Amino acid sequence: MSIRDELQSFWNAYSAGDATACGAMFTADAEVHSPYAPPAVGRDAIEALHSTWTQGHAGAKEKKMTVIHAGRSGDLCWSLAAYTEGLEVGNGTSVSVFERQADGSWLIRMCSLNSTD
């Protein structure tokens, strides 16, 4: 499977909108930078941020991430993905850097959301 396909599968799971599951997709010291909130550093803060984002938003059920470009070098990889969360929440792109874990899975280490709205 190509890294693009592998990361698309990752983003498909992320798009489920479950805050706890989303938080678990980040490294313990990960960072999320977003125009929608102050930076979130660490898995717990990222889970709390996702909880806030998905609470009471119909768009959380409409979240979709589509990989535009992806690449890999050793135990690091990256993706540029388009996101859409419906009219209520917004649209944009996400640039993320992933680290391969001991079990072979990928977790997000750094994520930057960039709104197109």
C-alpha positions in Angstrom: 0.0 0.0 0.0 1.3 3.5 -0.9 1.9 6.0 1.9 -0.9 8.1 0.3 -3.3 5.2 0.6 -2.1 4.4 4.1 -2.6 8.0 5.3 -6.0 8.2 3.5 -7.1 5.1 5.6 -5.8 6.9 8.7 -7.8 10.1 7.9 -10.9 8.1 7.1 -10.8 6.7 10.7 -10.1 10.2 12.0 -13.2 11.5 10.3 -15.5 9.5 12.5 -15.7 12.5 14.9 -15.1 10.6 18.1 -13.0 13.0 20.3 -11.3 10.2 22.3 -10.4 8.2 19.2 -9.1 11.4 17.6 -6.9 12.2 20.6 -5.5 8.7 20.4 -4.3 9.3 16.9 -1.7 11.9 18.1 1.6 11.3 19.9 1.8 12.1 23.6 3.6 15.4 22.9 1.8 16.3 19.6 0.8 19.8 18.7 -2.3 21.1 16.8 -2.2 24.6 15.4 -5.5 26.0 14.1 -7.3 29.2 13.2 -10.3 27.9 15.2 -8.6 27.8 18.7 -5.4 28.4 20.6 -2.6 25.8 20.0 -3.3 22.4 21.7 -0.2 20.6 23.0 -0.3 17.1 24.2 -2.8 14.3 23.6 -5.1 15.3 26.5 -5.3 18.9 25.2 -5.9 17.7 21.7 -8.7 15.3 22.8 -10.3 18.2 24.7 -10.1 20.4 21.7 -11.7 17.8 19.5 -14.4 17.3 22.1 -15.2 21.0 21.9 -15.1 21.0 18.1 -17.5 18.0 17.8 -19.9 18.9 20.7 -23.2 20.0 19.3 -22.0 20.5 15.7 -24.0 18.8 13.0 -20.9 19.2 10.8 -18.9 16.8 12.9 -20.8 14.0 11.3 -19.9 15.4 7.9 -16.2 15.6 8.5 -14.1 14.4 5.5 -10.4 14.4 5.0 -9.0 13.8 1.5 -5.2 13.4 1.0 -3.9 15.7 -1.8 -0.2 14.9 -1.4 1.8 12.6 0.9 5.4 11.6 1.3 7.6 9.5 3.6 11.2 9.4 4.7 12.2 6.7 7.2 10.0 6.9 10.3 8.4 10.2 9.4 5.8 11.0 6.8 3.5 13.9 6.0 0.3 14.7 4.3 -1.5 17.6 2.8 -5.2 16.9 3.1 -8.3 18.9 2.3 -10.9 18.9 5.0 -14.5 19.7 4.9 -16.9 19.7 7.9 -20.0 21.1 6.3 -21.4 24.6 6.2 -21.6 25.1 10.0 -17.9 24.4 10.7 -15.7 25.1 7.7 -13.3 23.9 5.1 -9.6 24.1 4.5 -6.3 22.1 4.3 -4.3 20.3 6.9 -0.6 19.8 6.9 0.4 17.0 9.3 3.7 15.2 10.2 3.4 11.7 11.4 5.8 9.4 13.3 5.9 5.7 12.9 5.4 3.9 16.2 7.1 0.7 17.4 4.1 -1.4 16.3 4.3 0.0 12.7 1.3 2.4 13.0 1.4 6.1 12.4 0.5 8.9 14.9 0.3 12.6 14.2 3.2 14.6 15.7 2.3 18.0 14.3 -0.8 19.3 12.6 -1.6 22.7 11.1 -5.2 23.5 10.0 -5.6 26.2 7.5 -9.0 27.6 6.8 -10.2 28.5 3.3 -13.3 30.1 4.6 
